[in-house]
Amino acid sequence: MAQLNAELVWQDGVHFVGTSPSGHSVHIDGDKNAGASPMELILLGLGGCASYDVVSIMKKSRQDIHDVRCQMRAVRADTVPAVYTDIHLHFVVTGNNIKESQLAKAIELSAEKYCSASKMLSDGGVNITHDYQIVAA
């Protein structure tokens, strides 16, 4: 089991600077003035995790991809804690002769096997859905 160490340092108000286990810094601000909110970062983390998987799987299956975008829509509960209840990921993949079956499989593998963020959120009760669009380069 891997141990990861991170740190948050309070700046002012509800603004913090975090240092990730890999040494990168990120501004986190509950007021969204100096950085993304913690919940926004969770949404971006899910999109980043899933996008990483889709790009990796598509490249391994020798698909000629030029651009991958993950557009996320999320719904949060009206009560505290205002957890995500539903998240939809829409992938827009641009390339040449992209096989739809390969893209669908890459998204499925990410959702069901590889994306740790997706697994953690869905096991916690978040309804996560996906779809995609292929754009010719």
Number of C-alpha atoms within 10 A of each C-alpha: 3 3 5 8 9 12 12 15 12 12 12 8 9 14 21 19 17 17 16 14 12 9 11 9 14 15 19 25 20 16 12 14 12 14 17 18 17 14 15 14 14 15 17 16 15 22 24 16 17 26 21 15 20 28 20 14 19 19 12 9 13 11 17 15 19 13 12 17 16 21 14 16 13 15 14 15 11 10 7 7 8 11 15 20 17 17 22 17 22 17 22 15 22 18 16 14 13 19 14 12 8 16 23 14 14 21 25 16 16 22 22 12 12 18 21 16 19 23 17 12 18 18 10 12 12 19 16 18 14 16 14 17 12 18 16 11 13
